[in-house]
Amino acid sequence: MSMITTTSWVPRGFAAPFPTKYDFDDEEYERISKLAKLQLEDAKEDLEEAEEEEKSKKKEAKKNGDSGMEITEDIDDDLKEYDLEHYDDDDEDAEGGTNALFGNLKNLVYHENDEEDPYITMDRNAEEEDEEREELQILATDNLVLAGRIEDEVAHLEVYVYEDEADNLYVHHDIMLPAIPLTVEWLDMPVGKANLGNDARGNFVAVGTMDPDIEVWNLDVVDSMYPDAILGQGAEDTANVDKPKKKKKKKSKKANDDFHVDAVLSLAANRHHRNLLASSSADKTVKLWDLNTTKCAKSYTYHTDKVCAVAWHPTESTILLSGSYDRTIVAADMRAPDATVPRWGVESDVENVRWDPHDPNYFYVSTENGMIHYHDVRAAPSSPSASKPTWILQAHDQSISSFDINPIIPGFLATGSTDKQVKLWNTQSSSGGPSMVVSRDLGVGKVFSTTFAPDKEVGFRLAVAGSKGAVQIWDTSTNKAVREAFAMRVPELRGEGRGEERLVGVDEAETDSDSEEGESADEEEDGEGDAAEKGWESMEE
C-alpha cells in the first residue's frame, strides 16, 4: 500500500543549482554517534521494560499453574547462548564480544580514499562526476514539490522537481522519516544559526509526523542520514546524551510547555518573523518554536481537543489562526497569551483553516462534513454557537481533507475530498457567492492534498495527491471553464489557449472525467456553475 498524505511547494530560486552530497566528516560523525547512542539507550530501556513485563506474566502464570511456561523457558534457554544482555559491552576482546563475532576485525585495512585501496578498481573520472552533478542540477525555472509518502509501513519525504515547460515531474531525492508524515512546511532560512541575521536564506523543510518531534532537513543536501535539527524532546535528549542517564520513566502523554507529546498535525512558518514556526498537535496544544535556538518559545492551550490546523495572518504577523476537533476556530495574538481570544464555532470537526490572501479580513474553514465556511474576522461572535459566516458552502458530500486559495488569482479556490473529487470554485462569481467551475477525479484516489504553486509564472498549477500514492500537477488554465471564469481577472487567459487539458504525473487513461452520456467535459462544465450555486447559502442579512 502506498499513499501520499501531504504536499508543499518550494518557490523558484531558493533551491541550490547543484545540491551537495552528504558529507560524513568528523563533526557529522560525532553528531550521528550521539544520536545513535540515544536510540540504542532507548531500545535497551524498551527491552528492559518488555522483559520486566514478561517476568510478571510468568509469575502470574506460575501462580495459576499454567503449563505453557515450559515452552517459554525453552525459548529463553535458546536465547541465552547469544548473550544478548552483554552484546554492547565495552570489552570487545572478551569471549562472545564484538571481535568474537567478527574474528578477522584486526586484520582489516582502512584506506583514506578509494585510490589507495587495491581491491577497488572503479575509476571515477571527471566526466562521470560531471554527469552525476548534472543529474542533480536544479534550474532557476524549476519548482520543488515536497510530498510525504507512506509505503509498506516505510515513511519518507520525496523531493520532486517540476519542470513546467517540459511537462516533467520526477523524484530528485528522498528523505527517510521516523513515522507517517502528516504535514510539511517549507522554511526559507537556516535553522539553529542565530548569528546569520534576518537576511539569511535557506532551503529547509520541517516535517510533522505521528511522532511528537518535528524534524528539520536541509533540502540542498542529498542522502542525509539524520535531520539537521529536531524540535521537541528528541533534541533535549540528544543534547544531554553524554550526561548520566536516569532510569527511564514511562513517557507521559501529559501536555507541557517545552515539547509536544503526541502527533504533530500542522505547521506554519511565519514569513515576516522568519525564525518563528507554529505547530499544532493531537496533545491539544499550539507551540511557537524559535528556529534560531530550536527551542519552544511559547505554548498555548486554546482548545479542548486535537488542534489540526494553524495559519499565520498574511499582514498582522503576530495573529495565528487555529482550528480544532473541538469544532472551534481561534484567532489569537501570540504576544498576549492570556488575553481573551475570539472564537468561532462550526457544525463538525475542523479539517483546515486558511486566511484569504487577497483580503486578510476573512478566513476559510473546511470541516469533516464537507462544508466550507467563510468568516469575517472583524465580526467575532459573543460565543462559538453564535457564529455567523459570510457564506457557507456544501462543497463535498464527504470530508474536505484539503483546500487551498490561489495566491495569484483572487477568488480561485480548490477543494479536495475523500470522495476522490477535486473541485475548483469561483468565490467571487456574479451571484455574490461561490460557484463551482469544474469537478474532476484525477486518479489519485481519496484526495489528501491540494496546493497551488506559489509563483506567478505557474500560478494556475495545482498539486494534487492522495491514497493511490501519485502526485499530479494540473495546469488548470488549460481548462475552458477556468479560462472563462477568470479571464477578466487574468487577461492572458482570454482565448482558447491549449487544445487539451494538461496533467503532469499520470497517464491520461488513468484519469476519470466527470462527463456522462457522451457529453464532453467542457460541455458539461458550462452548466456546472449555476447548479453549484444552489449549494451555498449567504449568511449576510
C-alpha positions as semicolon CSV with decimal commas, in nm:
position;residue;x (nm);y (nm);z (nm)
1;M;0,000;0,000;0,000
2;S;0,126;0,347;-0,090
3;M;-0,028;0,685;-0,021
4;I;0,078;1,049;-0,016
5;T;-0,055;1,234;0,284
6;T;0,072;1,590;0,239
7;T;0,243;1,815;-0,018
8;S;0,406;2,157;-0,029
9;W;0,573;2,373;-0,296
10;V;0,914;2,541;-0,287
11;P;0,920;2,877;-0,472
12;R;1,156;2,916;-0,764
13;G;1,510;3,038;-0,699
14;F;1,559;2,900;-0,347
15;A;1,696;2,553;-0,427
16;A;2,072;2,529;-0,480
17;P;2,154;2,484;-0,852
18;F;2,373;2,186;-0,759
19;P;2,267;2,020;-0,431
20;T;2,562;1,876;-0,242
21;K;2,618;1,516;-0,147
22;Y;2,605;1,435;0,221
23;D;2,949;1,490;0,381
24;F;3,032;1,241;0,653
25;D;3,310;1,441;0,824
26;D;3,435;1,419;1,184
27;E;3,184;1,670;1,315
28;E;2,895;1,487;1,150
29;Y;3,030;1,154;1,278
30;E;3,025;1,289;1,632
31;R;2,670;1,419;1,594
32;I;2,541;1,092;1,450
33;S;2,722;0,890;1,717
34;K;2,530;1,080;1,983
35;L;2,201;1,024;1,803
36;A;2,274;0,654;1,753
37;K;2,375;0,618;2,117
38;L;2,050;0,780;2,221
39;Q;1,849;0,542;2,003
40;L;2,041;0,244;2,144
41;E;1,976;0,353;2,502
42;D;1,605;0,392;2,428
43;A;1,595;0,049;2,263
44;K;1,768;-0,112;2,562
45;E;1,526;0,050;2,803
46;D;1,231;-0,064;2,594
47;L;1,377;-0,417;2,604
48;E;1,413;-0,399;2,982
49;E;1,051;-0,291;3,012
50;A;0,942;-0,580;2,791
51;E;1,149;-0,826;2,996
52;E;1,001;-0,699;3,322
53;E;0,654;-0,732;3,176
54;E;0,733;-1,087;3,062
55;K;0,862;-1,178;3,408
56;S;0,545;-1,052;3,569
57;K;0,342;-1,260;3,323
58;K;0,548;-1,568;3,411
59;K;0,489;-1,514;3,782
60;E;0,119;-1,476;3,722
61;A;0,112;-1,789;3,504
62;K;0,313;-1,986;3,758
63;K;0,071;-1,879;4,029
64;N;-0,215;-2,008;3,813
65;G;-0,031;-2,330;3,726
66;D;-0,005;-2,256;3,353
67;S;0,175;-2,544;3,175
68;G;0,267;-2,315;2,888
69;M;0,557;-2,188;3,099
70;E;0,776;-2,479;2,991
71;I;0,769;-2,360;2,630
72;T;0,869;-2,005;2,733
73;E;1,158;-2,138;2,943
74;D;1,283;-2,346;2,647
75;I;1,283;-2,033;2,429
76;D;1,474;-1,840;2,697
77;D;1,736;-2,120;2,709
78;D;1,782;-2,095;2,333
79;L;1,839;-1,719;2,355
80;K;2,095;-1,748;2,635
81;E;2,364;-1,877;2,400
82;Y;2,362;-1,540;2,219
83;D;2,418;-1,348;2,545
84;L;2,207;-1,055;2,426
85;E;2,229;-0,881;2,761
86;H;2,602;-0,817;2,707
87;Y;2,612;-0,762;2,331
88;D;2,724;-0,397;2,362
89;D;2,977;-0,437;2,647
90;D;3,295;-0,228;2,609
91;D;3,529;-0,529;2,645
92;E;3,549;-0,618;2,277
93;D;3,820;-0,882;2,330
94;A;3,618;-1,084;2,578
95;E;3,480;-1,416;2,470
96;G;3,150;-1,360;2,297
97;G;3,230;-0,989;2,241
98;T;3,226;-0,793;1,918
99;N;3,562;-0,924;1,797
100;A;3,446;-1,279;1,858
101;L;3,161;-1,221;1,616
102;F;3,393;-1,064;1,359
103;G;3,707;-1,273;1,404
104;N;3,910;-1,104;1,130
105;L;3,842;-0,748;1,251
106;K;4,206;-0,680;1,346
107;N;4,321;-0,781;1,000
108;L;4,105;-0,522;0,824
109;V;4,295;-0,244;0,647
110;Y;4,142;0,101;0,615
111;H;4,215;0,342;0,331
112;E;4,151;0,715;0,335
113;N;4,023;0,710;-0,024
114;D;3,931;0,465;-0,300
115;E;4,253;0,522;-0,495
116;E;4,467;0,368;-0,218
117;D;4,257;0,050;-0,199
118;P;4,398;-0,211;-0,441
119;Y;4,066;-0,400;-0,443
120;I;3,866;-0,108;-0,578
121;T;3,927;-0,077;-0,950
122;M;3,648;0,164;-1,037
123;D;3,798;0,486;-1,170
124;R;3,558;0,775;-1,131
125;N;3,686;1,016;-1,392
126;A;3,591;1,382;-1,419
127;E;3,339;1,313;-1,697
128;E;3,139;1,070;-1,478
129;E;3,142;1,315;-1,188
130;D;3,018;1,592;-1,416
131;E;2,735;1,369;-1,541
132;E;2,630;1,289;-1,185
133;R;2,643;1,658;-1,099
134;E;2,424;1,746;-1,397
135;E;2,167;1,486;-1,291
136;L;2,131;1,669;-0,958
137;Q;2,105;2,014;-1,119
138;I;1,801;2,226;-1,041
139;L;1,731;2,521;-1,272
140;A;1,610;2,862;-1,160
141;T;1,288;2,798;-1,356
142;D;1,219;2,471;-1,171
143;N;0,994;2,428;-0,870
144;L;1,040;2,170;-0,599
145;V;0,734;1,981;-0,478
146;L;0,761;1,807;-0,140
147;A;0,545;1,500;-0,077
148;G;0,513;1,291;0,238
149;R;0,471;0,925;0,143
150;I;0,395;0,609;0,338
151;E;0,462;0,284;0,153
152;D;0,455;-0,064;0,306
153;E;0,491;0,090;0,653
154;V;0,804;0,283;0,544
155;A;0,772;0,662;0,564
156;H;0,973;0,911;0,363
157;L;0,966;1,258;0,214
158;E;1,000;1,274;-0,164
159;V;1,157;1,583;-0,318
160;Y;1,024;1,627;-0,673
161;V;1,150;1,860;-0,943
162;Y;0,874;2,012;-1,156
163;E;0,984;2,140;-1,499
164;D;0,685;2,335;-1,624
165;E;0,795;2,397;-1,981
166;A;0,897;2,035;-2,032
167;D;0,584;1,893;-1,864
168;N;0,813;1,687;-1,644
169;L;0,783;1,578;-1,281
170;Y;1,039;1,346;-1,125
171;V;1,178;1,247;-0,784
172;H;1,511;1,423;-0,727
173;H;1,589;1,257;-0,393
174;D;1,407;1,137;-0,084
175;I;1,445;1,151;0,295
176;M;1,364;0,871;0,538
177;L;1,120;0,965;0,814
178;P;1,054;0,803;1,155
179;A;0,674;0,781;1,121
180;I;0,378;0,859;0,895
181;P;0,415;1,220;0,768
182;L;0,116;1,442;0,842
183;T;0,235;1,790;0,749
184;V;0,532;1,952;0,572
185;E;0,626;2,321;0,579
186;W;0,897;2,482;0,370
187;L;1,141;2,712;0,555
188;D;1,336;2,990;0,382
189;M;1,613;3,031;0,641
190;P;1,889;2,822;0,802
191;V;1,794;2,654;1,129
192;G;1,993;2,673;1,452
193;K;2,219;2,959;1,333
194;A;2,121;3,272;1,525
195;N;2,422;3,477;1,413
196;L;2,336;3,481;1,042
197;G;2,084;3,765;1,067
198;N;1,740;3,818;0,918
199;D;1,863;3,829;0,559
200;A;2,000;3,474;0,561
201;R;1,842;3,248;0,301
202;G;1,800;2,874;0,319
203;N;1,608;2,583;0,171
204;F;1,483;2,365;0,455
205;V;1,170;2,167;0,536
206;A;1,000;2,099;0,870
207;V;0,814;1,769;0,889
208;G;0,543;1,676;1,138
209;T;0,462;1,307;1,179
210;M;0,278;1,066;1,406
211;D;0,577;1,109;1,639
212;P;0,577;1,418;1,867
213;D;0,914;1,550;1,743
214;I;0,943;1,787;1,444
215;E;1,234;1,710;1,213
216;V;1,405;1,982;1,006
217;W;1,601;1,880;0,694
218;N;1,823;2,070;0,451
219;L;1,674;2,024;0,102
220;D;2,004;2,122;-0,063
221;V;2,184;1,815;0,074
222;V;2,125;1,472;-0,080
223;D;2,138;1,141;0,111
224;S;2,149;1,289;0,464
225;M;2,136;1,031;0,740
226;Y;1,984;1,239;1,020
227;P;1,789;1,568;1,034
228;D;1,971;1,899;1,072
229;A;1,758;1,984;1,375
230;I;1,490;1,829;1,593
231;L;1,223;2,041;1,760
232;G;1,096;1,856;2,064
233;Q;1,201;1,617;2,336
234;G;1,433;1,433;2,098
235;A;1,650;1,744;2,074
236;E;1,675;1,773;2,452
237;D;1,768;1,406;2,486
238;T;2,038;1,445;2,219
239;A;2,186;1,750;2,393
240;N;2,211;1,555;2,719
241;V;2,327;1,226;2,572
242;D;2,672;1,249;2,736
243;K;2,527;1,310;3,081
244;P;2,449;1,021;3,315
245;K;2,105;0,895;3,221
246;K;1,848;0,840;3,491
247;K;1,624;0,539;3,496
248;K;1,369;0,590;3,223
249;K;1,016;0,659;3,330
250;K;0,725;0,566;3,115
251;K;0,661;0,852;2,872
252;S;0,374;1,069;2,981
253;K;0,115;1,197;2,735
254;K;0,052;1,495;2,961
255;A;0,096;1,822;2,769
256;N;0,374;2,057;2,876
257;D;0,532;2,389;2,774
258;D;0,854;2,253;2,624
259;F;0,762;1,997;2,358
260;H;0,473;1,806;2,203
261;V;0,381;1,466;2,345
262;D;0,159;1,347;2,061
263;A;0,137;1,359;1,680
264;V;0,214;1,692;1,507
265;L;-0,084;1,771;1,284
266;S;0,000;2,111;1,134
267;L;0,293;2,351;1,082
268;A;0,302;2,716;0,976
269;A;0,613;2,925;0,910
270;N;0,592;3,298;0,982
271;R;0,705;3,479;0,665
272;H;0,757;3,811;0,849
273;H;0,931;3,689;1,165
274;R;1,116;3,420;0,977
275;N;1,264;3,248;1,281
276;L;0,917;3,156;1,411
277;L;0,743;2,828;1,336
278;A;0,399;2,743;1,475
279;S;0,291;2,384;1,532
280;S;-0,028;2,217;1,649
281;S;-0,071;1,871;1,789
282;A;-0,302;1,595;1,898
283;D;-0,189;1,684;2,252
284;K;-0,434;1,982;2,225
285;T;-0,160;2,248;2,231
286;V;-0,020;2,506;1,990
287;K;0,352;2,575;2,018
288;L;0,578;2,851;1,889
289;W;0,936;2,749;1,802
290;D;1,240;2,975;1,767
291;L;1,432;2,831;1,471
292;N;1,748;3,014;1,576
293;T;1,769;2,823;1,904
294;T;1,545;2,526;1,805
295;K;1,366;2,570;2,139
296;C;0,997;2,608;2,217
297;A;0,942;2,978;2,288
298;K;0,573;2,964;2,390
299;S;0,299;2,707;2,438
300;Y;-0,073;2,781;2,415
301;T;-0,381;2,586;2,520
302;Y;-0,678;2,742;2,343
303;H;-0,859;2,417;2,256
304;T;-1,004;2,117;2,437
305;D;-0,934;1,861;2,164
306;K;-0,677;1,786;1,893
307;V;-0,556;2,102;1,715
308;C;-0,545;2,007;1,347
309;A;-0,462;2,334;1,168
310;V;-0,270;2,660;1,217
311;A;-0,217;2,958;0,984
312;W;-0,041;3,294;1,029
313;H;-0,221;3,614;0,926
314;P;-0,077;3,746;0,594
315;T;-0,018;4,103;0,722
316;E;-0,076;4,108;1,100
317;S;0,230;3,896;1,164
318;T;0,156;3,803;1,527
319;I;-0,201;3,675;1,471
320;L;-0,234;3,298;1,448
321;L;-0,548;3,113;1,337
322;S;-0,603;2,765;1,480
323;G;-0,875;2,505;1,424
324;S;-0,958;2,202;1,636
325;Y;-1,162;1,887;1,665
326;D;-1,347;2,069;1,942
327;R;-1,529;2,238;1,649
328;T;-1,393;2,585;1,719
329;I;-1,154;2,826;1,545
330;V;-0,945;3,079;1,738
331;A;-0,765;3,391;1,613
332;A;-0,510;3,477;1,882
333;D;-0,237;3,738;1,917
334;M;0,074;3,544;2,015
335;R;0,205;3,845;2,208
336;A;-0,087;3,828;2,454
337;P;-0,131;3,461;2,551
338;D;-0,353;3,543;2,849
339;A;-0,594;3,771;2,664
340;T;-0,946;3,660;2,581
341;V;-0,945;3,530;2,226
342;P;-1,223;3,548;1,965
343;R;-1,368;3,207;1,894
344;W;-1,590;3,079;1,611
345;G;-1,787;2,754;1,601
346;V;-1,869;2,512;1,317
347;E;-2,103;2,215;1,278
348;S;-1,838;1,936;1,280
349;D;-1,467;1,871;1,332
350;V;-1,240;2,128;1,169
351;E;-1,009;1,992;0,897
352;N;-0,822;2,301;0,771
353;V;-0,810;2,678;0,813
354;R;-0,675;2,941;0,571
355;W;-0,662;3,320;0,561
356;D;-0,779;3,483;0,238
357;P;-0,452;3,616;0,090
358;H;-0,641;3,873;-0,118
359;D;-0,849;4,012;0,171
360;P;-0,693;3,925;0,510
361;N;-1,007;4,039;0,693
362;Y;-1,156;3,700;0,601
363;F;-1,065;3,337;0,659
364;Y;-1,183;2,997;0,531
365;V;-1,261;2,684;0,733
366;S;-1,319;2,331;0,598
367;T;-1,495;2,063;0,801
368;E;-1,541;1,689;0,822
369;N;-1,897;1,724;0,690
370;G;-1,777;1,865;0,357
371;M;-1,857;2,228;0,438
372;I;-1,659;2,546;0,365
373;H;-1,721;2,843;0,596
374;Y;-1,611;3,197;0,507
375;H;-1,583;3,430;0,808
376;D;-1,512;3,799;0,863
377;V;-1,255;3,817;1,143
378;R;-1,386;4,161;1,238
379;A;-1,727;4,013;1,323
380;A;-1,622;3,796;1,617
381;P;-1,923;3,627;1,783
382;S;-2,009;3,653;2,150
383;S;-1,985;3,273;2,170
384;P;-1,896;2,992;1,925
385;S;-2,261;2,893;1,894
386;A;-2,345;3,246;1,777
387;S;-2,102;3,231;1,482
388;K;-2,240;3,368;1,158
389;P;-2,026;3,317;0,845
390;T;-2,043;3,548;0,545
391;W;-2,136;3,240;0,346
392;I;-2,133;2,865;0,390
393;L;-2,090;2,609;0,112
394;Q;-2,165;2,237;0,094
395;A;-1,865;2,167;-0,128
396;H;-1,848;1,787;-0,092
397;D;-2,058;1,506;0,049
398;Q;-1,760;1,373;0,244
399;S;-1,476;1,527;0,446
400;I;-1,280;1,812;0,283
401;S;-0,934;1,679;0,360
402;S;-0,756;1,966;0,183
403;F;-0,824;2,302;0,025
404;D;-0,620;2,597;-0,096
405;I;-0,670;2,954;-0,215
406;N;-0,476;3,060;-0,522
407;P;-0,217;3,320;-0,410
408;I;-0,212;3,490;-0,752
409;I;-0,573;3,489;-0,875
410;P;-0,838;3,638;-0,640
411;G;-1,143;3,424;-0,575
412;F;-0,988;3,099;-0,705
413;L;-1,046;2,815;-0,457
414;A;-0,959;2,444;-0,486
415;T;-1,104;2,173;-0,263
416;G;-1,016;1,804;-0,235
417;S;-1,214;1,537;-0,057
418;T;-1,217;1,173;0,045
419;D;-1,491;1,137;-0,218
420;K;-1,197;1,139;-0,469
421;Q;-1,308;1,464;-0,630
422;V;-1,108;1,783;-0,683
423;K;-1,331;2,086;-0,732
424;L;-1,239;2,436;-0,849
425;W;-1,451;2,728;-0,728
426;N;-1,503;3,093;-0,815
427;T;-1,580;3,261;-0,482
428;Q;-1,637;3,599;-0,650
429;S;-1,899;3,495;-0,902
430;S;-2,170;3,728;-1,031
431;S;-2,420;3,563;-0,797
432;G;-2,240;3,711;-0,497
433;G;-2,114;3,381;-0,356
434;P;-1,912;3,077;-0,461
435;S;-1,992;2,881;-0,775
436;M;-1,828;2,560;-0,892
437;V;-1,619;2,593;-1,206
438;V;-1,521;2,231;-1,263
439;S;-1,501;1,895;-1,083
440;R;-1,250;1,622;-1,161
441;D;-1,141;1,278;-1,047
442;L;-0,767;1,294;-1,120
443;G;-0,700;0,928;-1,044
444;V;-0,519;0,987;-0,713
445;G;-0,779;0,803;-0,504
446;K;-0,902;0,977;-0,190
447;V;-0,764;1,330;-0,211
448;F;-0,541;1,423;0,082
449;S;-0,364;1,730;-0,054
450;T;-0,442;2,016;-0,295
451;T;-0,187;2,301;-0,311
452;F;-0,141;2,584;-0,561
453;A;0,205;2,679;-0,688
454;P;0,344;2,994;-0,522
455;D;0,498;3,165;-0,828
456;K;0,319;3,392;-1,075
457;E;0,466;3,206;-1,374
458;V;0,298;2,883;-1,264
459;G;0,010;3,035;-1,069
460;F;-0,254;2,808;-1,223
461;R;-0,068;2,485;-1,138
462;L;-0,232;2,272;-0,870
463;A;-0,051;1,982;-0,698
464;V;-0,292;1,701;-0,608
465;A;-0,211;1,379;-0,419
466;G;-0,392;1,106;-0,233
467;S;-0,445;0,746;-0,132
468;K;-0,311;0,591;-0,456
469;G;0,038;0,731;-0,396
470;A;0,052;0,958;-0,703
471;V;0,136;1,329;-0,727
472;Q;-0,031;1,513;-1,016
473;I;0,031;1,867;-1,135
474;W;-0,280;2,005;-1,302
475;D;-0,242;2,312;-1,523
476;T;-0,591;2,443;-1,456
477;S;-0,551;2,725;-1,712
478;T;-0,587;2,466;-1,989
479;N;-0,946;2,403;-1,882
480;K;-1,204;2,600;-2,082
481;A;-1,433;2,669;-1,785
482;V;-1,141;2,802;-1,578
483;R;-1,038;3,037;-1,858
484;E;-1,391;3,169;-1,887
485;A;-1,432;3,215;-1,511
486;F;-1,107;3,406;-1,452
487;A;-1,035;3,575;-1,788
488;M;-1,145;3,915;-1,659
489;R;-0,901;3,890;-1,366
490;V;-0,615;3,741;-1,572
491;P;-0,621;3,896;-1,922
492;E;-0,372;3,649;-2,070
493;L;-0,631;3,373;-2,017
494;R;-0,857;3,506;-2,289
495;G;-0,883;3,292;-2,597
496;E;-0,880;2,919;-2,645
497;G;-0,532;2,850;-2,508
498;R;-0,409;2,491;-2,538
499;G;-0,623;2,241;-2,720
500;E;-0,635;1,992;-2,432
501;E;-0,603;1,993;-2,059
502;R;-0,256;1,943;-1,918
503;L;-0,192;1,700;-1,634
504;V;0,166;1,608;-1,543
505;G;0,242;1,293;-1,348
506;V;-0,015;1,039;-1,471
507;D;-0,125;0,882;-1,799
508;E;-0,443;1,025;-1,946
509;A;-0,602;0,679;-1,944
510;E;-0,574;0,665;-1,565
511;T;-0,787;0,975;-1,506
512;D;-1,163;0,995;-1,482
513;S;-1,359;1,290;-1,617
514;D;-1,698;1,391;-1,492
515;S;-1,859;1,378;-1,837
516;E;-2,158;1,147;-1,878
517;E;-2,370;1,005;-2,161
518;G;-2,131;1,108;-2,434
519;E;-2,107;1,475;-2,331
520;S;-1,766;1,633;-2,349
521;A;-1,618;1,760;-2,025
522;D;-1,623;2,119;-2,144
523;E;-1,989;2,097;-2,247
524;E;-2,083;1,971;-1,902
525;E;-1,873;2,231;-1,724
526;D;-2,064;2,518;-1,888
527;G;-2,364;2,444;-1,668
528;E;-2,184;2,343;-1,350
529;G;-2,158;2,693;-1,204
530;D;-2,533;2,756;-1,194
531;A;-2,607;2,416;-1,044
532;A;-2,343;2,455;-0,775
533;E;-2,472;2,795;-0,668
534;K;-2,764;2,617;-0,501
535;G;-2,514;2,453;-0,264
536;W;-2,412;2,771;-0,084
537;E;-2,606;2,996;0,145
538;S;-2,535;3,361;0,218
539;M;-2,544;3,438;0,588
540;E;-2,547;3,815;0,548
541;E;-2,868;3,989;0,643
